[in-house]
């Protein structure tokens, strides 16, 4: 269950945010997460509350006002290949929604499922393993 937190500058239209939300969800599904596994939150900050270097780390062109900072919280042990698939899918689907790949920053964080609850007052079940 990835939890997506999207930080962006305020002033974006509702339809623009909806397009970003749909693109993120499609990327998640493309990376192998279930269709009904959708958990997102959006933080919209005023100009002075979101400060970033426009070129770090040597980007080919500066970031724009439409930059997205996306934090993805996943279960501990999520393999690097799955994160790479999700990252590639995010850049692709967000590009289709009008976000330049240069404006997409993604940070993965991991949490032990025993330290989370998906609801109902129950700890999250362990990750199911696939048998060959």
N, C-alpha and C positions, 0 to 999 in steps of 0.2 A: 504494500500500500504506500505509494509515494504521496507525500504531502507537499504541494507546491505553494510557495509563498512568492508572489510576484510584487516587486517594488518598482514603481514607476513615478514619473512626474504627474502631478494632478492636471486636470483639464482635458483628459481624453474622453471622447464621447462614449456613451453606453454601448453603442454598437461596436465600437473599436475594442472595448474591453471584452464584449461577448465573443468577438472574432478571436481574440487572444486566448480566451478561455477554451473555446472549441479547438483551437490549434494545439494547445497544451494537452488537452484530453486525447486528441487524436494521436499525438506523439506518444503518449503513455500507452495507448492501445497498440500502436505500431511496435512498441518496444516489448510487448508481450504481457502487459498488465490487463486484467479483465475490464470489460466494457463498463461494468457498474462500479468500478474502483475509481471514483472521482472525488478528490479532496483538494480544494484550491482556496487560497485567500489572496486578496489584492490589497496592497498598501499604496496609497497615492499620496505623494509628498509634494509640498510646495517647492518652488525653485531653490530657495535657500536651505531646504532640509535634505536635499539629495546632492551631495557633492562628489564628483568623480573626475579622475583625470580622463580627458577625452581621447588620449592616444595610447595609454598604457595597455599592453606592453609592446609598443612599436606597431600599432595597428596601421594598416595601409591607408586608412582615412579616419578622421575624427568621428567619435560617437555623435549621435544626434539627440535631440530632445525626446525622441521616441525610444530611448534605451530602456531595456528591461533587465532588471537584476532578479534572477530566478534562483531561489533556494529550494532544493529538492531533498526532503528528508525521507530516507529509505531504511529498510531493516539492515541491521548489522550483518555483514557477510555478503551483501549484494556484490556479485562479481563485477570486475572492471569491464568485462565485455558487455554486460547488460547496461551499465552506466553509459558506456560509449554508444550503444544503440539508442538509448534514450536521448543522449545529447545530440546525436545526428538527426534523430527524428524531430526533436524540438527545433533545431535550426531550419530543417526542411519545412515543417508545417507552419512555423511562425513566418517564414519567408513567404509562403503562400497566402498568409494573412496580412502581408504588407510590412513585416518587420525585417529590416536589413540584418543579415547574419552578424555584421559588425556591431549591431546594437543589442546582441543577445549575450548576456553574461550568465553563467550557470555555476552554482556551487552545490556540491553534494555533501550532505551530512548523514551520519548513520546513528541509529538508535536501536538498542537491544529491544526486541519485541516484548520481553518480560518487563520492560519499563514503560509500556504503553497499553492503552485500552482503546478498542475501536467502538466501545459503547456498552451499555448494559451493566456497567460496573465489573466487567470481566477483563482479565489480562488478555492481551492478544495471543492467539494460539501460535505455536511455533510454525516456521515456514515449512510448508509441505515439501518433501523431497520427491523428485521424479525418479521412478525406477526404470531402468533400461529393459 
